């Protein structure tokens, strides 16, 4: 059976890198994803280079690409937690959360239109976003400390995007690919945590008026704040703790859904209101 271009490239790269160092394999994986992002052509998975579940190697690829974006002028605005919902884990065949980095050029204003070619293979999720009022760099990073660090919560739509062809991802692939981050939209109704229970929040996500996903705060690791606690500890362990002013997308409250050009997306999260975005034709 003939190979497609992405598979052939992966096979050739795997052969060429056999016996090379871990550093070389990380560089090769970063190069594959970098090229996909630059050309708009999804690439083969990178697990042939870094393994399916090598957490340290996958985050090393992500950190390398993050450093390149910062050097090119992008500003980090926060983080996203991914794979927190059992429904999304089942969709992608993974069993643990991950996280990626949010940049200023990934944010779209509420109600705006996203260019159809801006994000590769876009899929959408509705979630709760937390905006931090204090650093999460010292101390136990327990539930009480993390809750106290949250300035407010807002409804959010995450636009996931994959540089890996056909979303054929293992845990290592999505982590290396910045947790499949593409873009995000924040609602405008800001609510402090003392006036909002994330667990009780109910979510409805529609595309062109049709409901495509529903869920609740309890679907996000039992409580979206649990996702924030997990992230705070992971980020500090990897040497880049969360800082005041940063945004954290805490994870999907229901299944992720694909979108096509020309569609309008609307999400409602009880207690936080609504958030909308559209995709150009």
N, C-alpha and C positions, 0 to 999 in steps of 0.2 A: 504494500500500500504506500503511495507517495506521501512524503511528509509535507506539512504546510511550512511556510517560511519560518514562523516562530519556533516550531519544533526542530526544524533543521538547524536553526541558529543555536538553539540550546544544546543540541547534540554535539555540534562542532565545538562549541565553547567548552562543554564538559570534557571532551577529548583533549582539547588544547590545554586545559588547566589541570589535568590529572597530575598529581604529584606536586602541584604548586602550593605555596604557603597559604595559611588561612587569610593573611593580610591581602594576598593577591586575589583570592577568591572573593573577599569582601569588595575589593576594588572593582572586580569584574561584574559583580552583582549590581553595584552602584552604577556602573557604566551602562548596563543594560536598561535599568530603570530611567536613568538620565536621558538616554537616547529616546526611549518611548515618550517621555514627557515633552521633549523638544520637538519631536517629529509628529506627535499625535497619532502614532501607530503603536498599539499595544504590543508588548513583548512577551516572549515565553516566560514562564515562571523562573524564579531564581533559586529554587530549592535544589537544583542540580549542583549549584555552587556552594550554598551555605547550609543545606539540610532543611528538613521539614520543620523541625522544632528546636533548632539551636537558638535559644533566646538571645544569648550574648552576641552571636554573629549577626542575627537579624537586626538587633538594635544598633550594632556597629555600622551596618549599612545605612540605617535610618539616620544616625548621627552624622555620618559622612555627607549625606545629601542635604541634611539640615544646615550643616556648616557652609556648604556651597551656596545655598540660598541666602543665608545671612550675608556672606561675603559679596553676593551680587546685589545686596541692598534691601532684601526683605526683612521685615521686623516680626519677631515672634509675638503673637497676641495671646497665646494660651496653649491648651492641650485638648485633645479629644480622647475619651475612653471608648474603646470599641469592644464588640463581642461580649456585651454584658447581658444581653437577652438570650434566653434559651432558644427562642424562635430564630434569631439571627445565627446563633452558633450551629443550629441544625441546618440552616440554609447553606452555610459555608463549610460545614464539616469540621469545626474546631470546638475546643472544650475549655478555653480559658480566655480571660480578657486580654486586651492589649492597649497600647496608647500611641498616639501620634502627635505631631506639632501643628498648631494653627499659626498661619501667617496673615499679615495685614491684607495681602492681595487675594486671600481666600474669602474675605467677608463681603457679603452682598447685603444691601439695605433691605429692610422689610418692604415687601411689595415691588421690588425691582425685577428686572428681566435679566436672566443669565444667558449670555450668548451660547448658542447651541453647541459650539465647538470648544467651549472653555474648559470643560471637564470630560475626561475620557470615560466612556461607559457609565454614565451617571445613574445612581440609585439614591433614593431618599429615605430618611428616617426622621421621625419626630421625637424630640427629647427635651429634657430640662437642662438648661445651661445655668451654671453658677458663675458669678463674677466675684472675685476675691477682694476683700478689703484689707487683708493682712498677708504677710508671707507665711508659707508653710515649709520652713527650712530647719527649724529647731524644735526640740521638745518631743513628746511621745507621738504626735500626729494621730491622736485618738479621736473618737467621735466628737467629744466635747470641744477639743481644740479646733478641729476642722469646721464644725458648725459655727463656731465663734468667728472664724476667719472669713465666712461668706458674707459679702455685703448685700447681695440680692440674687434672686433667681428670675429667669425669664424663659418663656417658651422659645424653642429653637427648632429649625429644620437643618439637619445636616445633609449635605449633598456629597455622598460618597463617590469616589471615582477610583478606578483601578487602572494602573499602567500595565497590568498583566492580562493578556488576551483571554477573553471569555470568562473573566473572573475565576480562572482556574487556580485558586490559591490554597496553599496550606498556611499554617500559622506563621511559618518563617517568611513566606512570600508577602503576606499582608503587613507584617511588622516592618520588614525591610522597605516596603512601599508606603511608608508613613501611615500605617494603619488604614490604608485605602482612603485617605483624606482627600477631599476635592474642594469643598467650599462649605459655607455655613451662613445662616440667616438668623438673626436674633429678633424676637418680639420686642415691643416697646413698653410693655407693662411690667414694671420692676416691683418685685415683692420680697421683703426680707423673710428669712426663714422663720422668725417668730410669728409670722402671719400666714404661713403656708406649710402644709404637710406633704412633702414629696411622695411619700408612699401612697397616699390616698388619691393622688392625681390620676385622672382618666384622660386618655389621649385618643383623638380621632384624626386620621390623616386622609385627605381626599385629593384626588387628581381629576381635574375637570368636573368637579362636583360629585364624583363617585367615590365612596369610601373604599380605600384600598388597604388600610391597616388600622387596627385598634389595639389598645393595651393600657397598662397602668404603671405607676411608679414602682409597684412591687415587682414588676418584671425585670427591673434593672438591678440585679444583684440583691433583690429583696428590699432595697432602698437606694435611690440615686446617691444619697450621701455616702453609702458604703463604697460606691464607685469612686467618689472623690477621696475618701480615706485611702483606698487602695492606690489610687494614682499618686497622692501626695507621698506615700512611702516609696513607691517605685521610682518616682522622679528624683527624690532625694538620693536614693541608692545609686542611681545612674549619674549623679553629680549635677543635675539641673533642677533644683527644687522649684516648686510653684511660688510665684511672687504676687504681691498685691497688684490689683488692676488686671490680672490675667483672667481670661475666660476659660471655663472648663465645660466642654460638652460631655455630659455624664453618661451617655449611652442610650441606645434605642429603647423606647417603651413598647415597641411592637415590631413586627416583621418589616424588613427593608424591602422597598419596591423600586423597580426600574422606572425611568421616565424617558419620554421621547420629546423631540423638538415640538414646540408649539403648545405644550401643556401648561396648565396652571395648577399650582400646588397650594393647599391650605391645611394648616394644622391647628387644632384646638387642644389646649391642656387646661383642665379645670383648675381654677385658682390663679392661672397665669395668663389666660386670654388666648389670643390667636396670633398666628404668624403666617405670612404668605410669600410666595415667590413664583415666578413664571420662567419658562424657557423659550427662547426665541425660536421662530420657525426657520 
